[in-house]
Amino acid sequence: MSAACALAEAGFRVQLVEQRGYLGGRASSYLHPGVGEVIDNCQHVLFGCCTNLVGFYRRLGVANRIYWTSEMTMIEPGGRRSALGPFSLGPFTLPAPLHSALSFLNAKAFTLADKLALARAMRAMMKPATLIDTRESLGAWLRRHKQTEGALNRFWKLVIASALNAEIDAISVPYAAKVIRELFLNSAQAGSMGMCTVPLSELYASVPRFLAECCGSVLLNAHVEGAAWNEDSAQWLICTRTGELVSDYVILALPFEAMQKLLPHLPAEEGAEKLARQIERHQHWPICSVHLWFDREVTELEHAVLLDREIHWMYNQSKLQTGRGGHYIELVVSATRFFAALERKEAIALALRELAEFFPRVKEAKLEKVALVKEMHATFGVPPGIDSARPAAHSPWPNLLLAGDWVQTGWPSTMESAARSGHLAAEALGLSAENPLRCIEPDLKPRGLMRFVR
Ligand SMILES: Cc1cc2nc3c(=O)[nH]c(=O)nc-3n(C[C@H](O)[C@H](O)[C@H](O)COP(=O)(O)OP(=O)(O)OC[C@H]3O[C@@H](n4cnc5c(N)ncnc54)[C@H](O)[C@@H]3O)c2cc1C
């Protein structure tokens, strides 16, 4: 979608082809038949540093549908809270990377030993060396940097493992360092968290309109089954389940396993085998979400990090999404194959039991309806060495570009990586068509003292 809109705006006649009956892919919403409500397949958060995603939303005219906040509440079982966020007193703020230092020092969720260990690790992650993939896992790196149990369980295995959606032993250090720098060190703006105030698919409802205004179109329910290159006309013939299409250029913006299925139906070309080997190295991680409707408010908080339990994040959707009635709470469980393997009944019972430990009002509230969404192929992992398995936008085929969150963007499996990959593919296509474009949005510059960290 990001590639299509950027190219359409630049004057290309674009047709966006999607196998499903709606847009959004892994970040979409739908009417859940069990509860009769439109729900997101999972809460999707973005951050201030997601400049290409925000640029895409701006292009679509939907950037005002994102609610931004810099406050994060960590809750321990029993209900004790620690509020984290940048300090400000009128116009006075603290310079990055110290902008949230006061709330961190005050946080009851961490002991003094935890705080010292975390500060040491964050300082080490500021060094450029942590941005080089030495094939060491984050788990090994953290053991080497003597992280305490509290720091490991309440920060690294929760916040960072969730952001990268994998266990710490399956995460490469440069990706963890990138998250730490962007979310906690570079600036308060880069780390501010964005949440959509409408169901995700409402954001993308503007895509067909935007493309139509630029002489483009969207073709839904059209599964692409193969493509053939016509040397004479220098065009692609795209075979979909509903018919054939002809195009000068193609961008394949598929998840890696869909790309793997399509590969045998593309022309034989030097380099295709290498791509197949790269794809084989990717692995998926699951994310689960439990959607609960109560008869009354169980918490006044908009969102929270839940410590020491299977459930990780709470989003109060009745507060976050404007126009929602009722008392709708969404719980997110990242990177745990254990929770994903539970039966529906067991998973919901566990989630409810744990939620009551954080919010006692849950015990008195009546659960009106509930939905469990398990996304087994939610994101790809970023283990040490993964960069060599992420292809660039240029593919082995003429006039065919690759996009999707898993291609070479430097970002983990996120909407920002997807949007960025689309902009990279659009720029590559523009170059081939001798119509150079500038689509990539610049990164936010580090602020305060972080400007001097090289
Ligand atoms: C449960 C869950 C929670 C997540 N949480 C977050 C989060 O909080 N923040 C964040 O930034 N990211 C999050 N992500 C990751 C984010 O959703 C993805 O990184 C992003 O959506 C990937 O976009 P994409 O365009 O690369 O791929 P996709 O979204 O997978 O889009 C690919 C599209 O291609 C279509 N397609 C596939 N094969 C064919 C074919 N043969 N013909 C035609 N069409 C085809 C698919 O239907 C799909 O619409 C989450 C993902 C999940 C599943």
Ligand as a Chemical Component Dictionary entry (heavy atoms), coordinates in Angstrom:
data_LIG
# 
_chem_comp.id                   LIG 
_chem_comp.type                 NON-POLYMER 
_chem_comp.pdbx_formal_charge   0 
_chem_comp.three_letter_code    LIG 
# 
loop_
_chem_comp_atom.comp_id 
_chem_comp_atom.atom_id 
_chem_comp_atom.alt_atom_id 
_chem_comp_atom.type_symbol 
_chem_comp_atom.charge 
_chem_comp_atom.model_Cartn_x 
_chem_comp_atom.model_Cartn_y 
_chem_comp_atom.model_Cartn_z 
_chem_comp_atom.pdbx_ordinal 
LIG C1  C1  C 0 -0.874 -10.236 15.858 1  
LIG C2  C2  C 0 0.098  -9.230  15.288 2  
LIG C3  C3  C 0 0.509  -8.151  16.057 3  
LIG C4  C4  C 0 1.408  -7.228  15.523 4  
LIG N1  N1  N 0 1.745  -6.129  16.259 5  
LIG C5  C5  C 0 2.465  -5.157  15.662 6  
LIG C6  C6  C 0 2.672  -3.922  16.313 7  
LIG O1  O1  O 0 2.205  -3.695  17.433 8  
LIG N2  N2  N 0 3.404  -2.961  15.660 9  
LIG C7  C7  C 0 3.919  -3.173  14.423 10 
LIG O2  O2  O 0 4.539  -2.256  13.877 11 
LIG N3  N3  N 0 3.752  -4.345  13.788 12 
LIG C8  C8  C 0 3.036  -5.341  14.374 13 
LIG N4  N4  N 0 2.821  -6.511  13.705 14 
LIG C9  C9  C 0 3.540  -6.753  12.449 15 
LIG C10 C10 C 0 2.858  -6.064  11.264 16 
LIG O3  O3  O 0 1.500  -6.402  11.220 17 
LIG C11 C11 C 0 3.547  -6.551  10.003 18 
LIG O4  O4  O 0 4.924  -6.337  10.116 19 
LIG C12 C12 C 0 3.067  -5.793  8.766  20 
LIG O5  O5  O 0 1.666  -5.741  8.714  21 
LIG C13 C13 C 0 3.603  -6.489  7.542  22 
LIG O6  O6  O 0 3.108  -5.846  6.391  23 
LIG P1  P1  P 0 3.449  -6.431  4.957  24 
LIG O7  O7  O 0 2.748  -5.560  4.002  25 
LIG O8  O8  O 0 4.895  -6.635  4.837  26 
LIG O9  O9  O 0 2.807  -7.905  4.943  27 
LIG P2  P2  P 0 1.292  -8.329  5.134  28 
LIG O10 O10 O 0 0.613  -7.441  6.091  29 
LIG O11 O11 O 0 1.311  -9.792  5.430  30 
LIG O12 O12 O 0 0.656  -8.053  3.704  31 
LIG C14 C14 C 0 0.859  -8.914  2.622  32 
LIG C15 C15 C 0 -0.422 -8.931  1.801  33 
LIG O13 O13 O 0 -0.223 -9.773  0.666  34 
LIG C16 C16 C 0 -1.400 -10.520 0.449  35 
LIG N5  N5  N 0 -1.030 -11.695 -0.320 36 
LIG C17 C17 C 0 -0.295 -12.768 0.076  37 
LIG N6  N6  N 0 -0.138 -13.630 -0.919 38 
LIG C18 C18 C 0 -0.786 -13.115 -2.001 39 
LIG C19 C19 C 0 -0.965 -13.548 -3.334 40 
LIG N7  N7  N 0 -0.427 -14.682 -3.776 41 
LIG N8  N8  N 0 -1.712 -12.761 -4.169 42 
LIG C20 C20 C 0 -2.245 -11.589 -3.739 43 
LIG N9  N9  N 0 -2.090 -11.132 -2.475 44 
LIG C21 C21 C 0 -1.363 -11.884 -1.627 45 
LIG C22 C22 C 0 -1.895 -10.822 1.851  46 
LIG O14 O14 O 0 -3.275 -11.170 1.849  47 
LIG C23 C23 C 0 -1.605 -9.512  2.571  48 
LIG O15 O15 O 0 -2.685 -8.610  2.502  49 
LIG C24 C24 C 0 1.931  -7.435  14.223 50 
LIG C25 C25 C 0 1.499  -8.510  13.458 51 
LIG C26 C26 C 0 0.576  -9.382  13.966 52 
LIG C27 C27 C 0 0.072  -10.496 13.101 53 
# 
loop_
_chem_comp_bond.comp_id 
_chem_comp_bond.atom_id_1 
_chem_comp_bond.atom_id_2 
_chem_comp_bond.value_order 
_chem_comp_bond.pdbx_ordinal 
LIG C1  C2  SING 1  
LIG C2  C3  SING 2  
LIG C2  C26 DOUB 3  
LIG C3  C4  DOUB 4  
LIG C4  N1  SING 5  
LIG C4  C24 SING 6  
LIG N1  C5  DOUB 7  
LIG C5  C6  SING 8  
LIG C5  C8  SING 9  
LIG C6  O1  DOUB 10 
LIG C6  N2  SING 11 
LIG N2  C7  SING 12 
LIG C7  O2  DOUB 13 
LIG C7  N3  SING 14 
LIG N3  C8  DOUB 15 
LIG C8  N4  SING 16 
LIG N4  C9  SING 17 
LIG N4  C24 SING 18 
LIG C9  C10 SING 19 
LIG C10 O3  SING 20 
LIG C10 C11 SING 21 
LIG C11 O4  SING 22 
LIG C11 C12 SING 23 
LIG C12 O5  SING 24 
LIG C12 C13 SING 25 
LIG C13 O6  SING 26 
LIG O6  P1  SING 27 
LIG P1  O7  DOUB 28 
LIG P1  O8  SING 29 
LIG P1  O9  SING 30 
LIG O9  P2  SING 31 
LIG P2  O10 DOUB 32 
LIG P2  O11 SING 33 
LIG P2  O12 SING 34 
LIG O12 C14 SING 35 
LIG C14 C15 SING 36 
LIG C15 O13 SING 37 
LIG C15 C23 SING 38 
LIG O13 C16 SING 39 
LIG C16 N5  SING 40 
LIG C16 C22 SING 41 
LIG N5  C17 SING 42 
LIG N5  C21 SING 43 
LIG C17 N6  DOUB 44 
LIG N6  C18 SING 45 
LIG C18 C19 SING 46 
LIG C18 C21 DOUB 47 
LIG C19 N7  SING 48 
LIG C19 N8  DOUB 49 
LIG N8  C20 SING 50 
LIG C20 N9  DOUB 51 
LIG N9  C21 SING 52 
LIG C22 O14 SING 53 
LIG C22 C23 SING 54 
LIG C23 O15 SING 55 
LIG C24 C25 DOUB 56 
LIG C25 C26 SING 57 
LIG C26 C27 SING 58 
# 
